[in-house]
Amino acid sequence: MKKQHAARVLAIETSCDETAVAIIEGSMLLASEVASQVALHAPYGGVVPEVASRNHLRMLKPVLQHTLESANLTIEAIDAFAATCGPGLATSLMIGASAAKGLAVVTGKPFLAINHLEGHLLSPFFGTTEGVRPAVGLVVSGGHTLLVAIEAFGRYRLLGQTHDDAAGEAFDKVGKLLGLPYPGGPNVNHLALGGDAARYDFPRSMINSGNFGFSFSGLKTSMRYLLPKLNSIHLPDLCASFQEAVVEVLVAKTLQAAAATGRAVVALSGGVSCNTRLREKMEEICAAHALELLIAQPAMCTDNAAMIGYVATLKLAHGEASALSTDIDPNLRLAG
């Protein structure tokens, strides 16, 4: 008798500037590959859509082949194909979605269109025994900062989001103001490790607003106005002070959301969740208030296809699939 295996999903993520492919079988990650474009966009100080889409076209086939080889599988052994359908850059999204649809058509297997934000939101639950469960989710990345009440898989309530710059975007813009290499966020974090976070007083925007909204553009502006007034610039202190202002707001709002919703679990995800100070402060505050903290695995924090495949396997388990006519949506929302 032939041994049955859990559904194998091949997922593609091309929402911005990372070309990523992963294969998930049930709760196991069989392979995950990411081709970064950071070096290509560094001269421009940010992601150039035309450069991103052109390199997705160039890299997707070899990344796909390498992923299959790493998992020791053929296309015929895949049970379903998934791709990010939004939000993101339209020209980038089209490439991954079109490829996944094409593979689904050729093999006669299901296609699943996945929300990039849902991938981030649920990534902390991947590999856990309990799976997705009630929690407050903080998704914090270069393009998004939002708090979500997670009821169960597929049931989310948006509590609040940024009104302007996302936290990661603010990190990158401040890094650029300070003359740091692109992307600025990781470099700000690295320099902050040796700095005095109390040396400069930056605003904690909306920390006591009474809602779960965020605003980080004013913080970036404060840095711009401060720099010309300084006789000398000590980068570690500037980075540490700026970083502390961002982190304090993120942690305070998350704690407020947990209290307001009665949730005992906090799920932290997105590229900025790699920030060492954010992790440290979130661990401290959750321990102090008897909250369980789940943080996405490092490889699933930045843009990747594993988180897309994880959501796809959950959808398959719930009997869901997407029509091949499902279009991309660069402005796709997670919840109302």
FISE-427410 format. One record per residue: y, x, z of N, C-alpha, C, O in turn. Coordinates in steps of 0.02 Angstrom, whole numbers, plus 32768, in hexadecimal, padded with zeros to 4 digits. Atoms other than C-alpha are relative to their C-alpha. Layout:
N
YXZYXZYXZYXZ...
***
This chain:
336
7FC4802A8000800080008000803F802C80008043805C80277FC47FD7800680AB80467FCD802D7FF7803C803B7FBF80517FD580027FC681198073806080467FE87FED806480017FBE7FBE801A800D81BB801080658035802B8022802A804580597FC97FDB7FE1825F80678086803D7FD2800680427FA07FE47FC280267FF98307802680C0802980097FC0801F80387F9A7FD87FFD803C838580038037802680427FFB80478057802A7FDB7FC3800D83CB80A17FEA803F7FEF7FD9803B7FD27FA37FC0800F8020848380927FBF802280407FEB802A806E80137FD77FC8801784E3810D7F5480487FE77FFD80577FB77FDB7FBA80167FFB859C80FF7F7B802F80357FE3802480717FE87FCD7FD5801F863381467F2080447FF0801E80577FB580247FBD80087FE486DF81627F6D8031802A7FD7802E80677FD67FCB7FDE80268774818B7EFD80427FDC800980667FD07FD97FC480287FF58803812D7F4F804080297FFA8075800E7FEC7FC47FD68002887A81C27F527FF180417FDC7FEC80437F9F80097FBF8020885A827B7F337FBF802280127FB7805E800480427FE37FF187A982967F747FCC7FDE7FD37FC87FA17FD08037801B8027871582817EFE7FC28005802B7FA9803C803780377FFF7FCF8687824F7F717FC77FD27FEC7FD27F9B7FD2803D8028800D85D582107F5E7FD1800A803B7FCB80418055802F7FFB7FC8855681E97FE67FC67FD17FF37FCB7FA07FCE803A802C800484A9819D7FF47FEA7FF080487FDD801C8070801480197FBE847C8133808C7FBF7FDA7FF97FB77FB17FCC803E80277FFD83CE80F280B57FFA7FE380467FEA800680768001801F7FBF83D4807581418037801D802B80728017801B7FD07FE17FD3842880D081D18003804C7FF78020806F802080027FB7800A8409817D8188802D80157FC6802E7FF47F927FD97FE38035848181E581237FD680367FDD7FC7806A7FFA802C7FD280248417823B809E802680397FE0800E80717FDC7FD87FCC801F84A28299804880487FE87FFB80557FAC7FF37FB9801180068560829F80438025803D7FE58021807380017FDB7FCA802085CC83087FD180487FEB7FF580567FB27FE27FB9800E800B868983137FC6801F803B7FDB801A80747FF17FDB7FCD802586EE83727F44804A7FF6800E80677FC47FFA7FBA80067FEC879C83907F8A802F80177FC8801F80447FA17FCC7FEE8031883983997F1F803E801E80228072802380037FC67FE87FDA88AA83E17FA6802480387FDB806180387FD67FE17FC7802288C884837F4780267FEC7FC28059800A7FB17FE08017803E88F684247EA880437FDF800E80727FE47FE77FC380257FF0897B83BA7EFF80318028802A806B801580317FD67FD87FD389BF84417F73804280157FDF8076801280007FC07FEB801F8A4284817EF480337FC87FFC806F7FD57FF87FD3803A80058A8B83D17EED80147FE5804580417FBB804A7FF180187FBD8A8D83B67FA97FE87FBA800E7FFF7F9B803F801A80447FF78A2F83127F987FD27FEF7FC67FCC80147F9580308015803389B082B37F3080237FE67FC2804D7FB87FC77FE68017804189DD829D7E787FCA7FD47FE07F947FEE7FCF8034802D801A897F82037E367FDF80167FC07FA280127FB9801D7FEB8041896882467D857FD1803C80097F9D803F7FE9802B7FC57FF3892182EB7DC67FC17FE980247F8A80028015803A80187FDB88AE828E7E3E7FCE7FDE7FD37F937FED7FD6802E8025802B886582187DBC7FDF802E7FCC7FA380277FBD801C7FD28031884E82A27D3C7FC8802A801E7F9580377FFD80337FD77FE187EB830A7DB87FC57FD7801B7F8E7FF180228039802C7FF0878382757DF27FD27FFC7FC37F9580007FC980278004803D874B82657D3D7FD880407FF57F9E803F7FDE80217FBF800A8720831E7D387FC9800D80337F96802A8023802D7FEE7FC986C783277DE07FCA7FCD80107F977FDF802F802E80337FE8866C82827DF57FB8800C7FEB7F8A8006801380457FF6801785D582A97D8A7FDD803980257FA6802F803E80237FCA7FDA85AD83547DDA7FF67FF080497FC380028066800880127FBA85CB83107E897FC77FCD80087FA07FD180368036803280008559827C7E637FBC80227FF97F8D8013801E803F7FDD800B84D082EF7E217FEC802A803D7FB2802C8050800E7FD67FC684E083657EB57FE87FD6803B7FBC7FEB80618013802C7FC884D282D47F307FB87FE97FF77F917FE9802780458015800E843382947EDD7FCF8039800D7F9A802F8029802B7FC67FF683EA83427EDE7FF88010804B7FC18021806180037FF27FB88416835A7F977FD27FCF80237FB07FE18054802B80337FE283BB82B87FC07FBA80007FE17F8E7FDB7FF780407FFC8023832B82E67F4B7FEC7FBC7FE37FB37FA67FE9800B8043801D833D823F7EF280197FFD7FB8804080277FA37FE7800E8043835781FC7E4380277FBF800280247F9A80337FDA803E800383CA81707E0E7FD27FC380077FE47F918025802F80387FFE833181007DFB7FEA7FEF80477FD47FB780548016800C7FBB830C81137EB580367FDF802B802B7FCF80657FC980207FDC83B480C77EE67FFA7FB47FFA7FEB7F9A7FC5800880497FFE83B2800F7F1A80417FDB7FF480407FA07FE17FBF8020800A846D7FE97F0F803680357FF8802F806D80117FC87FD2800C851080397EDA80407FE1801B804E7FA680117FC280187FE185B5802B7F37803A802D7FEF803180687FE07FC47FD8800C866780647F1C803B7FE28024803D7FA580307FC180187FE3871080587F6E80267FD97FCB802F7FF17F937FD98028803087737FCC7F1B80497FFB801580717FDF7FEF7FBB80007FE988137FE07F8180018008804B7FCC8003806B7FC27FED8022888C80067FC77FFE80497FEA7FD2806F7FFC7FFE7FBB801988BE80A67F70802880047FC0804B7FD57FAD7FDF7FF68040890280ED7ECE7FD97FDD7FCA7F9C7FE87FC380238029803388D980787E3E7FD7802A7FD07F9D801A7FC380237FD8803288AA81007DC27FC48025801D7F9480347FFB80387FDF7FDE883A81557E427FC97FCD80107F8E7FDB8005803080347FF087E680B47E7C7FD77FEB7FC47F9A7FE07FC980228017803D87BB80837DCA7FC6802D7FED7F9380157FD480347FD180158754811F7DAD7FC17FF780297F8A7FF2800D803B80097FD686E0810C7E427FE07FBC7FF87FA37FB77FF4801A8044800786CF804F7E307FDD7FF77FBD7FA87FD87FBA801E8005804286AB805B7D767FBD80247FFC7F8D800C7FDE803E7FDA8000862780E07D927FC97FDB80257F907FD8800D803280257FD885CD807B7E197FE87FC27FDB7FAD7FB27FDC8013803C802785D17FDE7DAD7FD380137FC67FA17FF17FB880297FE98038858C803F7D1A7FB9801080157F897FFF7FF380427FEF7FE784FD80837D817FD97FC180147F9C7FBE800B8021803E7FED84D77FD57DC47FE77FDA7FC37FB07FBE7FC380158023803E84D17F8D7D147FC480237FE17F9480027FCD80357FDA8021846380187CCF7FBD7FF980257F897FF48006803E80037FD883E5800D7D5F7FEC7FB980137FB57FAE802B801080447FED83EF7F517D7A80027FF5804C7FE17FC880657FFC80047FB7841B7F6C7E3280437FE1801580717FDD7FED7FC280207FE884A17F167E9D803B803180038032806E800B7FC17FDA7FF885567F507EA280257FE3803C80267FA680467FD980167FC785C17F497F3F804580208000804C805D7FFF7FBB7FE97FFC867E7F567F42801480048049800F7FD3806E7FF47FF47FB986B67FA17FE8804A800E800E806C80317FE87FBC7FF47FE9875C7F9E80448002804380237FDD804F80537FF97FBD7FE387908050806C80107FFD804B7FF7802580727FEC80067FBA87DE801881107FC57FE9802C7FBF7FFF8065803B80157FDB873D7FC181467FD1803B800A7FB08041803D80287FC47FF986E4806481258017802B803A7FEF804080647FE47FDA7FC8875980C1819B7FF37FDB80427FDC7FF98073800480287FC287578034821C7FBB800380207FB58009805C804480037FE6869A802F822C7FDE804480067FA78048802280207FBE7FFF867680E982197FED801980467FBB803C804C80157FE97FBE8673810882D67FBD7FE280187F9D7FFD8045803E80227FEB85DE809182E47FC2801C7FDC7F8A800E7FEF80387FE58027857380F082657FD4802D802C7FED805A804D802F7FD77FD984D8813882B77FF97FEB80487FD08008806D800780187FBB84F080D9835B7FC77FCE80047FB77FAB7FD48039802D7FF6845F807683A380147FB77FFA7FF07F8F7FDD7FEA80467FFF84C47FD683B9801E7FE97FBE80207FAD7FB27FDF8014803E85197FD9831080467FE4800D80637FF280427FBD801C7FF885BC7F7A82F680017FCD80377FD77FA080397FFA802F7FC885F47F1E839280497FF680118074801B7FF87FBA800D7FF086947ED683DD8025803E8018800C806280437FDA7FC47FEF871A7F5B83EA80487FF97FE880587FCB7FC27FBE7FF7801E87CE7F8A83CA7FFB803D7FD57FE980737FEC80047FC8802E87D67FF783318045801A7FEE80717FF47FDA7FC37FDF80168862807483117FF080297FC27FCB805B7FC780087FDB803F886480AE825C804180267FF5807680077FEC7FC37FD8800688DF813D824A7FF480387FCE7FCD80667FD9800B7FD1803788ED81A081A98042800F7FDE80777FFD7FF67FC47FEF8025896781E2812980237FC37FE380607FC27FDC7FE3803B801F8981813780DD80007FC2802B80207F9080198008803D7FD9895680BE81688002800E804B7FE680408062800380007FB8897580A082207FFC7FB78016802D7F92800F800880457FEC89307FFD82647FD07FF8803A7FA1801F8042802B80147FC988E17FAD82FC7FDE7FBF7FED7FFE7F907FD68028803A801588557F3182DE7FD27FEA80387FB2801480588031801B7FD187F37EBF83517FC07FF37FD87FBF7FC97FAA804180098022873D7ECD83187FD77FCE80287FC77FDA8062802A80327FE086D97E3183417FB780107FF47F8E800F802280447FF08017863C7E6082E08008801A7FB9803F801C7F9E7FFC7FE9804586127EA48234801D7FC77FD480047F8F7FD47FE18030802C86827E4C81B780327FD2802080517FA97FFE7FD1802B7FDC86EC7DF8823C8034802B80258026804880597FCC7FD47FE6878F7E53825D80427FDA800580507FAD7FDD7FBD801D7FF8883C7E23829A8033803880068030806180347FCD7FCC7FFF88D17E90827380307FF3803A804F7FBE803E7FD380067FC789347EAE83128045801B7FF080787FFF80067FC07FE2801189BC7F1E82CD7FF6803B7FD27FBF80587FCD80037FC7802E89E57FA5824F804580207FFB8075800780187FC07FDE80058A6E801E8220802F7FD87FD3801B7FB97FA37FCC802280278B117FD781DE801D802E7FCB804280177FA07FE57FD080308B388075817C7FCD80377FF47F98802A7FD7802F7FC9800A8AE58120817B7FC27FF8802B7FC67FE38065803C7FFA7FD78A31812F81B3800580408028802C806C80187FFD7FC57FD58A1181AF823C7FF180407FD9801380727FE080127FC5802889BC822881C4803580137FCF8041804E7FC27FC97FF3802F8A4982158148803A802280248059805080097FCB7FE07FD88AC6824181D17FEF8049800F801A8074800B80167FBC7FF38A6082DB81FE800C802C7FC2802680637FC77FF97FD9803E8A5F831581488049800B7FEE805B80427FD77FB97FF980118B1982F4812E80238031802F804D805880197FE37FD17FD08B48835181CC7FE780477FF2800D80777FF6801A7FBF80148AD683DF81988027801D7FC6803580597FC47FD97FEA803A8B3683E780F5804680158016806080487FFE7FBE7FEE7FE58BDD83E881537FFF804480228030806A801F80067FC07FDC8B9E847B81B97FE880397FD37FDF80727FEB80157FCC802F8B6784D9811E7FB7801480057FA4804A7FF080487FF27FF98AAD84CE81457FDB7FF07FBF7FF17FC57F998028800E803C8A2884D180BC7FE77FB880007FDE7F998035801C8044800889E8842B80787FB4800480097F9480347FF37FE180387FDD899C83C480C4801B801580457FFC803E80677FDE7FEA7FC48A1183D281587FDD7FEE80407FE080148071801E80197FC289AE836D81D87FD4803280257FE08040805F802B7FD07FDE892383EA81FE8025803F80178014805C804A7FDA7FC57FEE89A184798201802D7FF3803C8036801F80677FD980137FC58A12841D827D7FD38001803D7FE6801B8072803080027FC9897983FF82EB7FEE804680167FEB8054805280147FBB7FF0894784B782E2803780248026802A804580587FC87FDE7FDF89F484F88311800E7FE180448022800580727FF180237FC18A078475839A7FD48018803A7FE680128074802E7FE97FCB897384C083F880208036802C800F803D80667FDF7FCB7FDA89E38550842E80477FF08013806E801C80257FBA80137FF38A8284EC844A800B7FD980407FDC7FC280607FEB80267FC58AE1849884D780157FBA7FE880487FB27FC77FF4804480178ADA83DC84B9803C7FDF802280537FAB800C7FC8801D7FDC8B6883BD8534804380207FEE8077800D80097FC27FDB800F8BE9843184E580337FD47FDC806F7FD87FEA7FD2802B80268C3383B1846C7FEE7FB7800D7FB47FA58012800980477FF08C4C82F9848F80067FD57FC1803D7FC67FAA8001802B803B8C19829083FA7FF47FB780157FD47FAB8048800780467FED8C1F81D183FB7FB87FE77FFC7F917FFC7FD18041802180028B84816A8423800C7FBA7FE5800F7F89800A7FEC803E80208BAB80E183A67FD07FC7800E7F937FCE80068024803E7FF68B72803083D37FCB800380377F9F7FD8803A80347FF97FCD8B0B806D846780027FC680317FCE7FB3804E7FFA80397FD38B4E7FDD84D080197FC27FDB803F7F9A7FF77FE88037802A8B6A7F6084437FE27FBC80137FFC7F887FFE8020803E7FEE8AF67EDF848E7FD17FE57FCB7FB57FAE7FD28031801280338A8D7ED883F07FD9803F7FED7FE08073800C802C7FC880128A117F498397801680227FBF7FED80417F9D7FE67FDF803B8A817F85830B80118049800D8019805D80477FEF7FB97FFC8AA9803B82E6803B800F7FD280477FEB7FA27FCB7FE7802C8B3D8098829B8006804B800B8013806280437FFD7FB77FF98B3E81538278803680207FD48040805D7FD87FCE7FE1802C8BC8816B81F7803C801A80288059804D80167FC97FE97FD78C4D817A827F7FF080438022801D806B802D80167FC17FE18BE9820682D08009803A7FCF802080707FE17FF77FCE80348BE98265822D804A800F7FF6805D80497FED7FB87FF880088CA58248821C801D80298039804B8051802F7FE97FDA7FC68CC0828B82CC7FF5804A7FF7801F80748009800E7FB9800E8C6D832D82998031801C7FCC804880547FD27FD37FE980358CD9833881FD8046800E801D8066803F800A7FBE7FF67FE28D798325826580018038803380358059803C80037FCC7FCD8D3F839D82EC800280467FE3802480727FFE80087FBC801B8D148432827E804180267FF48046806080067FC27FDB800D8DC7845E82468025801280408050803F803F7FDD7FF47FC18E01845B82FC7FE2803A802880008052805880237FCC7FDA8D8584E08336801780457FEB801C80547FB07FED7FBB800E8DBC859583447FC380287FE97FC880557FBF803F7FE180158D0785CB83347FCA7FCB80017FCD7F9B80288036803280068C6B856D83057FBF801D801B7FA6804F800180407FEC7FE58BCE857E836E7FCD7FCB7FEA7FC77F97800A802C8031801F8B4C852683047FCC7FE1802F7FC37FA4802E8032801E7FD48AC485118389801E7FCA802D7FFF7F9680377FE180317FD38B3C84B683FF80167FC27FD9800E7F8A7FF27FEC803980298B82844883747FC37FD67FED7FC57F987FF1803C802480148AD4841B83387FE07FDB803B7FCB7FA28035801E801E7FC48A9383F983E880297FC48018800D7F91802B7FD580367FE98B29838D84157FFC7FC47FD17FF77F8B7FE88006803680328B20832883747FBC7FDE80077FB77FA180098044801B7FFC8A63831483827FF87FD5803E7FD87FA0803A800780257FC28A7082D9843780217FBB7FFA80077F8A80147FDE804080098AEB825084047FD47FD07FD87FD07F957FE9802C802A80298A73820E837E7FC37FEA80297FB27FAF802A803D800E7FDB89DA821A83ED800C7FCF803A7FE47FA280457FF2802C7FC78A2B81C5848380067FB77FE97FEE7F8A800B7FF98044801A8A58812D84197FBC7FE47FEB7FAC7FAA7FFB80428017801789AB812183CA7FD37FEE803B7FB27FBA803B802B800B7FC58952812E847280197FC480287FF17F9A803E7FE480377FD889C880B684CD7FF37FBD7FDF7FDF7F8E8000800B803F802589BB803084467FB67FEC80017FA57FB180078048800E7FFE88FD803F84437FEC7FE580437FC57FB58048800F80177FBC88F3802B84FF801A7FB9800A7FF87F8F80287FE480437FFB89657F9384F67FD57FCE7FDB7FCB7F967FF3802A802D802888F87F47846E7FBE7FF280227FA67FB98021803F800A7FDC88597F6284D3800A7FD0803A7FDF7FA580467FF2802C7FC888A87F0D8569800C7FB87FE97FF47F8980087FEE8043801988EB7E7B85037FC47FDB7FE47FC17F9D7FE9803A8020801F88457E5A84AC7FC37FFE802E7F927FDC802080397FFD7FD287D37E80853F7FC7802A7FE67F8F80237FFF80357FD6801C87727EFE84D87FF2803B802E801F8057804D80147FC77FD687107F8585347FEF803D7FD57FDD80727FF080117FCA802F86F47FF18498803C800E7FD4805B7FE07FBA7FCC7FEA802E8774805584357FDF80297FC97FBA80587FD7801D7FDC8039874480918386803980237FDB806580027FC07FCB7FD8801E87AF811E83417FE8801F7FBF7FB2803C7FBC80157FE6804187A9814F8289803B80127FD4807580067FE77FCC7FEA802E880A819381F5800D804A80077FF9806980387FF57FB880028842824181C88024801C803C8014805480537FDA7FE87FC788BD825082597FD68001803F7FE980208071802C7FFE7FC5882D823182D37FE1804580097FC18052803B80167FBA7FF8880282E882B280318027802B8021805E80427FCD7FDD7FD988A28317830F7FE7800C80477FD37FDD8069801D7FEE7FBF886D837383AD80257FE0803A80067FCC806B7FDA801E7FC988FA8330841A7FF47FB580057FEF7F9A803C800E8047800088DA827C83E67FBC7FF380207FB47FC58048804280087FE38822828F84118001800B804C7FE47FE680737FFD7FEF7FB9884A82E084B780217FC9802980077FB4805C7FDC80367FDC88C9825B84EC7FD97FBF80017FD97F9B80328025803F8004885C81CC84B07FC38003802F7FB27FD1804E80387FF77FD187C88211851280177FF780487FF57FD780707FE580047FBD8834822185AE80107FB880137FFD7FA180497FEA80447FEF887D817285A67FC67FCF80027FC67FA1802B803A802D800087D8811E857C7FD6800B803F7FBD7FDB805D80267FF17FC387818176860D80247FE3803D80047FC9806A7FD980197FC7880E814586837FFD7FB4800680067F99803D800080497FFF87FF808D86527FBA7FE47FF27FB37FAA7FDE8045801680098740808486457FF37FE17FBC7FD07FAF7FB7800B801680448744806D85897FD080307FDD7FD5806C7FE6802D7FD6802786B980AC8518802480147FBF803F7FEA7F9C7FDE7FE7803B86FF811A848E7FCE80167FCC7FA280407FD980287FEA803886AA812A83E5802D801F7FCC805E80007FB77FD87FDE803386F181A9836B7FD280107FC57F9A80287FCE80287FF1803B86B481BB82B97FEC80497FFE80118075801380167FBB8009864E82568294803380247FD5805080077FA77FCD7FDB802586C082E082517FFC7FF87FB4802F7FF17F93800880068049867782D381A180117FBB7FE680197FB27FAA7FF180448015869C821881A080477FEC8013805A7FB2800D7FBB800F7FED8750822481DD802E7FFF7FC380517FCE7FB67FD87FFE803D87A5825B813D7FDB7FD87FCA7FA37FC17FD5801E802980358782820080987FBC801B7FED7FB480567FDE80457FED801086C8820280747FDA7FC37FE77FF07F8A7FF080288038801B8642819880217FCC7FE780327FB17FB18029803280157FCF85CE819180B880167FC080237FED7F93802E7FE8803D7FDF863C8110810E7FFE7FC47FD17FF47F8C7FE7800480368032864180AB806D7FB87FE87FFA7FAB7FAC7FF5804780118003858380B180637FE97FDB803D7FBF7FAE8039801380227FC28575807C811880127FB67FFE7FEA7F8B800E7FEB8046800685DA7FDE80FB7FD57FDC7FCD7FC47FA17FD6802A801F803585757FBD805D7FBB7FEE801B7FA07FB9800A804280107FE584D07FC680BC80047FC3802F7FD67F9B80317FF8803B7FD485137F49813C80087FC17FD77FED7F8C7FE97FF8803A802C85487ED480B07FBD7FEB7FE27FAD7FB07FDF80428010801C849D7EE080607FD37FDF80337FAF7FB080248029801D7FCA844A7EBB810780147FB8800E7FEC7F9180297FE980447FF784B47E1D810D7FFA7FD77FC080157FA07FBB800B8024803F847F7DEB805E803C7FFE7FD280407FD27FA77FC38000802985267E17800F7FFB80317FC67FDB80657FCC7FF87FD4803A854A7E647F65803F7FE97FDC80587FB37FE97FC28010802485E07E677EF07FF37FF37FB77FC580107F9A8005800C804885F67E247E42801B803D7FDB8047805F7FF37FE97FC78027860B7EA67DBB80487FF67FE8806980267FD37FBB800E801486AF7E507D918033800E8037806F8008802D7FD37FF17FC986F67E807E3B802F80397FED801A806F7FD97FCE7FCF801687977EDD7E198017802B803B800D801980757FE17FD67FCC87EA7F6A7E7880407FDE8018805D7FB57FF57FC2801A7FE4887C7F3F7EE88022803880278010804480617FDF7FC97FDE88F17FD07F1380217FED8042802D8018806C7FDF80177FC489417F657F9B7FD27FD5802B7FE97FAC8053803180287FDC88A27F1C7FE4800B8004804B8017803980677FF680047FB888B47EE280987FBC7FFC80237F8A7FEA8004803E80047FD988327EE981227FF97FBC80217FC37F9E801F800380407FDD885D7E4D818480467FE580088077800A80037FBE801F7FF988EA7DD1819F801880038048804F7FEB8057
***
